[in-house]
Amino acid sequence: MPVYEIFALRYAQIEERRRNENFIAHDPHDGPMPMDYFVWVIRNQERTILVDTGFSERAAKARKRKLLRCPVESLKLLGIDPVTVEDVIITHLHYDHAGNIHKLPNAHFHIQEDEMHYACGHHMCQGLFRHAYDVEDVVELVRRVYAERVLFYQGDQTLAPGIELVLVGGHTKGLQSVRVHTERGWVVLASDASHYYDNMMNISPFPIVYHVGDMVDGYAKLKRLAASEDHIIPGHDPQVRKRYPFEGLPENDIVKLHVAPNMR
């Protein structure tokens, strides 16, 4: 079985955020709970795969997010030229995971078919469902469909030996996580299947959700697929940068997920 490195690259943040914004269930211990935004790189000597593409400066201004750097250009910190990226996994089409597609001109994009149906279907007539989507990002991916650069999946699928797509749903209809074989065992990039460690560990979903039951079932599915709970990486938790090392990397906004965490 091939072994991969995984890197989380933080590209944006919200510093002013409260715990009660991050859980459906009432949290009596309200207090500050910032949010980080990441993209992820999976690589070994044979292949390099980008997971998600972040959001643009335009989106950052529109949604009042603090953009630290362009997530696609930040690949250069790992010695990766975006022009050379051939495969991109899109976990879902929310604005913070599917922008900047035009910056990856030679990539093929891997997405669940249910996610494209959801992002282009009748649910988007309602602001409740569409507010986390950016129509320009969705249209950009549709253009790649017509250019034959999008590969659709219907459920769990092995993308390459040691890299598996895992349909979870919940947060959106077609959200997928990514299971990766590393030197420390199977690591699961949850993406927004669990925004924070506490969403999953306390069984308290994030408030932006298509199907609460699927989201809760997804927590159990990810735990089954990971080598341990320490092998599950949430999508937006600043704790990721505290738990995982960055020694030998050019920025402390980049951390190594293929090695054991520093702390819990």
Secondary structure, 3 states (H helix, E strand, C coil): CCCCEEEEEEEEEECCCEHHHCCCCCCCCCCECCEEEEEEEEECCCCEEEECCCCCHHHHHHHCCEECCCCCHHHHHHCCCHHHCCEEECCCCECCCCCCHHHCCCCEEEEEHHHHHHHHCHHHHCHHHHCCECHHHHHHHHHHHHCCCEEEECCCEEEECCEEEEECCCCCCCCEEEEEEECCEEEEEEECCCCCHHHHHCCCCCCCCCCHHHHHHHHHHHHHHCCCHHHEEECCCCHHHHHCCCCCCCCCCEEECCCCCCCC
